[in-house]
Amino acid sequence: MAATIPSVLLIDDEKHIRSASGQTLELAGYEVQALDSAEAALALIDDHWSGVIVTDINMPGMDGLELMAKVLAIDPDLPVILITGHGDISMAVNAIRDGAYDFIEKPFPADLLVDVVKRAAEKRALTIENRTLRQELQAQSAPGPRIIGKTLPVQQMRQLLAQVADTPADILIMGETGTGKDLVARYIHENSCRKDRNFVAINCGGVPENLMESELFGHEKGAFTDAKSQRIGKLEHANGGTLFLDEIESMPMSLQIKLLRVLEERAIERLGANELIPLDLRIVAASKADLKELSAGGEFREDLYYRLNVVRVDIPSLRERRDDIPLLFQHFALIASAQYQREVPALSPARVHSLMSYDWPGNVRELRNLAERYVLLGEGCTFEFDQLIPQLDAATESLTLPEKVEQFEKMLIEEALARHDGRIKETMEQLGLPRKTLYDKMRKYRLDKQDYKPE
């Protein structure tokens, strides 16, 4: 992931100071937004803003101290650097006690401004990174289904799920075979207010068409020849909870109109009954096919597609999140180790490289199966790993030499962390690196030792 350019908000009512200081910081590599009032700056700040504030104290309207107080109320960790005149020194010292990062006395040399901003920007970057890691750790250690991964597509998907999980909105999950649509559906349920009620899953492609209606809606005794007793259908069983309709594209057209009616009315009638049963449930549907394309071809009801598609969650394929592969493989290997009471054999960097170079048509399911076989068979899996290697050259030929070196270095560190369950001391010794160097490289490659600790 490319490093972002540090941002600086520079606030001063004197134009020549804004111009000179802004130019100095831009030449030092910062992205500078120069403003002439504290009010304008305050409108740009929230607790996610990742930059540094440099502000004069004496300004018309809201002064620098008042701005600092309002900024620190939004985010107490946001660095505020004060520019002071000679008469403001005691005021600035008091401001340090109140939370200011530092102060610079006018007139100041350019290198002093750059040095103070550099230290503040590094502190801010570390604060943001620690917050992200804490959120990641919290997400990974939460009970219930876990969505593992730190690549951008997975982070974006988790962010979307966090926004919609605890809402009543129906959700459409799209993803290739083996990407984990069932896992995402369960994750949505477990992170909603419905988590204490039923999660009911039905594979629309796995139930014979002549049984699907009874399976969904239930029936009364005598509703048809073999209906010897009353049956509660999946929709009614999911009342108060979540109904997961997997492979929704396989649902017969005759039932699609009935499902649409349920979505609109939130009520059902059992087969053979006349009484409407009100429902309070969320429907999560999943498909590996493009439902919009199927709708255009008349193979799926267009009105049902648009009704299901209130919120769409796209699960990235494994080849779109290659940097997550070592972490996922280690996770599945640890699960298999506990299940089969076997040690996890060390995975060589060459094998990690081959894992990351393969296209994984079966996605996460295929990776999990290989991890289980590796735990069971150890070196007996050599042939399977060898089958992944032919794709290596094609996958890496477009990389530059520095990119290949970085990729290999990252794999070595990941392998060492995995072998030692995230313990830094043993990892340092294996790699022959000082602690600070190892931490710097882990930060560079966004590696967290917590991800390699056994569950």
N, C-alpha and C positions, 0 to 999 in steps of 0.2 A: 504494500500500500504506500503510495507516494506521500512524502511528508508535506504537511500544509505550511504555508507561509505565515509566520507569526503576525498577528494583527495588533495595531496600536491605535487607540483613540487619543488624539492630541487636541486639548481644549485650551485655547488662549484667546482673549479678545484683542490682542495686539497682532496685527497682520504680519509684520516683519518677523516676529518670533515664531508664529505658526509656519511661515514659509521656510525660514532657516532650519528650525528644528525638524520639520517634516522632511525636508530634503536630506538632512543628516541621517535620519532613521531609514529613509528609503534606500539610500546608498549602502546602509548596513544590512539591507536585505529584508526590511520589514514592510508590511502593507499598512500604510498610514492613511487614516481618515482625519483630516484637520477640521475642527469646528470652532466657531467663535462664541458659543454659549453652552453652558452646562445643561440647559433644558433640552437642547438638540441632542446632546450626547446621551442623556438619560433615556430618551426614547428608543435608543438602539441596544440597551443592555437588558439581558435576562440571565438566569442562572446557568444557561448553557453556553453563553458567550465565552470564547476561549482566549481572548486577548488581554491586553494591558492598557490601563488608563494613565495618561500623563496630563495633569491639569494644573493650571495656574490657580493660586488661591484667590487673589483679588480680581474679581470680575463683576460687571454690573449684573443685576438680577440675582440669580442663584450663584453663590460663590463656590470655590473649590471645596471648602470644608463641608458645606451643605450637600454638595454633589457626592462627596465621599460617603457621608452618612447614609444617603439614599441608596448608593451603589452597594455598600456593605450590608444594608438591610435586604437587598435582593440576593446577594451572594457574599458571605463574609470572607470567602477565600479569594476574592478577585483583587489582584494587586492594583493599588492606586498610588501613583507617584506624584508628589506635590512639587510644583515650581514656586519658590518663595522669593520675595524681596528681602532685603537685609532686615527690615523691621518685623518680618514675619517669622523669624527663626524660632522664638519661644513658642509661637503658635504651632509651628510645624512639628516641634518636639512633642508637644501635647498631642498632636494628631497621630504621631507614631504610636503613642500609648492607646489611642482610640482605634487603631487598626490600619493606618496608612502603611504602605510597604516601605517607602523611603521618601526623602525630599532632596531637592536640588536647589541650591541658592544661585540667584542671578547675580552677575552674569556667569554662565557656566561654559566650560569647554565642551566641544562636541563629543570627545571620547568619553567624558564622564556620563553624559546623557546615554550614549550607546551602551556603556557598561552596566548602568543601573537598569535600563530596559531589558538588556540581555538576561540578567539575573532574574528579573521579575517574570520574563517570558518563560524561562526554564521552570521556574516555580509553578507558574500557571499550567504549563504543559504536563508537569508531574501530577498536579492536582486533578486535572481532567482525566489523565490516564488511570490514576488510582480510583477515581469514581467509576470509570468504565469497568475496571477489573472487579471492583466490589459488586457492581450490578451483574457482571458475568458470573461471578462466584455465587451470588445469591440465586441467579437463575439456574445454575448447574446443580446447586445443592438443595433446591426446593423438592419436596416430595412429589411423587407422581411422575408422569412422562416428562422426559427431558429432551430438549432440542439442542444437540451438541454441535458446536462449530463457532468459529470466530471470523470467518470470511464475511465480506460485505453483504453478499446475497442473503446469508443466514441472519446476520444482524438486522437487515432490513425486514426480513420476514418476521423475526421475533418482535421487532418494534411494532409492526402492523398487528400482530396477534395480541400484544399487550394493550393496544388501543381498542380492540373489538371483542376480546374474550369475554368480558363481563358486561356485555350489552345483549339485548334480545335479538339482534340482527341475525338472519339466516346467512350462512356462509357457503361459498362454493370453493372447493379446493381443487386446484389443477396441478397435475404432476405426472411425470413418466412412471411406468411400472417400477416398483421397488424404491421409490423416493421417500416413502414414509407417510402416505396420506392418512392412514389409520392412526399413526402416532400423533400427527398434527391435530386430528379431530379429537383425540383423547386429551391432548394438551389444552385445547380450547375449553373442553368440558371441565377439566380439573381446575382451570383457572377462572371459572365463572361462578356465579352465585348458585348455579345448578349442580355443583359438584357432589352434593350429598344425595342427589336423586339419581335415577337410572341413566346410564349411558347404554343405549341400545343400538347395536350395529347390525346391518343387513347388507349382504352383497347381492346387488340386483342382478348380477350375472350368474349367480350360483343357485338361484331358486327357480324351479320350473315355472313357466309362464302360467300354467293352469292353477298353481298354488300361490302365486305372488299376491293376488288380491286378498285371499284369506290370511296370508302371512302378515300383510300390512294392516288390514282393517279388522281382522277377527271375524267371528261368526257366532250366530245363535244356534242352539240345538235344533236340528232339523232343517237348517237353512239349505242344505243339499244332501244328497244320498248318504255320504259318509260322515256327516256332521252329527255325531252321536252325543256331543256335549258342547257346552258353550266354550268358546276360545277367545282369549284376549289377544288382540293383534299387537304388532310392534309399535304402531303409532300410539295406541292407548297405554301400552306398557311404559312408553317413554314420557308419559304425561308428567310434567314438572321438571323433566330432565332434558336430555339431548338424544335425537335420533340421527344416526349416521348412515347415510345411504351411499355405499361405495359402488363404484362402476355405474353411476346413475345413467350413463349413456346406454346401458343394456336394458333399462326399464321398458316394457312393452308400451307402445303408443296408447293402447286402450287405458292403461293405468296412469299415464302421464297427465291426462285431463283430470282424473280423480285426485291425483296428488296436488295439482294446481288448485283445485277447489279447497283442499285441506289447508293449503298455504294461505289462501285468501280468507277462509272462514274460521280457521282454527277450531274445527269441529269435525267429527266423523260419525258415520252410521255403521254399525256392524252389519255384515251380510245377514239378511233375514230379519233385520230389525228396522223400526221406523223412528226410533228415538235418537236425536242428535246428542252426542257426547262432547261437551266442550273440552278443548285441549289447551294446555299451557306448555308448549315445548319449543325448543329450538331445533331447526333442521340444518344439519351440516351435510352437504352433498359433495361427492368427489368424483373426478373423471380423469382418465388418462387421454381422452380424445378431446378435440376442440369442439365444444358444444355449439359455438356460434357457427362454425363451418358445417356441422351436422344439421343445424337448424336451417341454414341456407339451402341445404340439399334435401330438406324435407324428412330427414331421419330422426329429428328430435324437435319437439314442439318449441317454437320460438317464444311463445308467451311464458312457458315454464322456464326456459333458459333465463329470460330477463327477470323472472320472479325469484329464481334461485340466486342470481348474480347480484345480490345486494352488496355483499363484500366478497371480493375474489382474492384468494390467497394462492400465489404461485410458488410451488416448492422447487427450488433449483435442483437440477440434476447434479450428480456427483462430479461430472467433468467440468461443471461450472463453479465448483468449490473445491478444487484440487488440494488447496492448502489445508483443508480439514481432514483429508484422508488419513494421515498418520495418527491424528488424535482419535478419529472414529475407529480405526483398526485396533488401537491400543484399548479403547473402551470396550469393544466387542470381545477382544482377547481376554480381558480381565473378567468379564461376565462368564465367558466359557471356562476360564480357569476355575472360578468358584463353582460352576455347575458340574464340571467333570473332575474336580479335585486334581488338576494337573498344573504344573508350573508353566508360565508363559515363556517359550523359548525367545532368546534375544533375536531381534530383527535387525539384520545388517543394513547399513546405509544403501547398499546396492539394491536390496529388496525393497526398501522404502521408496527408492527412486523408481523402481519398476511399478510399484503400486500407484505412484502419482502420475506415471506416464500412460497408464492404461485408460481406456475410454469408459469402462464400467457400464455396459448396456443394461445390466440388471441393477445398477445404482447401489444404494445402501444395502439392500437385501443381499446382493451378490458379494459385497465386501464383508458383510457379517458372516455369511456362509464360509468364505475363505478364512476369516479369522478363527472361526470355530474349528475348521479342519486343521489349521496350523497348530492350534493348541493340542488337538487330539493326536496329530500325526508328526508334528515337528518337522524334521528333515524330509519326511515322506511327502511334504508339499513342495519340494524343490521343483518338480516338473511343472506344477501349476504356476509357480512364480516365473519359471523360464518362459512360459507361454505369454507372459505379460511383456517381456523384454523387447520383442521385435518392434513394438510401437514406440520405444524410447527415443530412437533417433528422430522419427517424424515429429514427436511432441516437443523436442528440444532444439531442433535445427534452426528455428527462428530466433533463439535466444543469443544475446551477445556473450562474450567470454566472461565479463564481470557478472552478468546475470546467472550464468551457469555456476560460477564459483559461489555466488551467494546462495543459490538453490541447494548446492551440495553442502555448504556450511550449515545451513538451516537444518538439513536432514540429519547431519551428524549430531547437532545439539539436541534435536528432538529424540533421536535414538538413545542418546545418553540419559536424557531426562526420563524417558520411558523405562529404561533398564533399571534406574535407581529410584523409581516411584517419585520423581520430582525433588529428590534430596539434592541440595545444591553442593554440599561438600564432596560427595562421591562423584557428582557430575563434573565438578572442577578437576578432580584428580584424574578422571578418565580422559578428559579432553586436554589436560595440561594447561589450563587457563587460570589466571588470577580471578578472584571473586568479582572485582569491578568489571573486568573485561567480559566475563560471562554474563553479568547482569546487563551490560551495555548491549551485547549481542542479542540477548533475550528480548530486551526492549525494542531493538531494531526490527526483529522478526515477529514481534507481538506474541511471544511465548510466555505462558504463565505456569509456574511450577505446580500450581494447584490442579491444573488439568491432567497431570500425570500421576496424581496420588490415587491409590486404590480407594474404591468407594467403601 
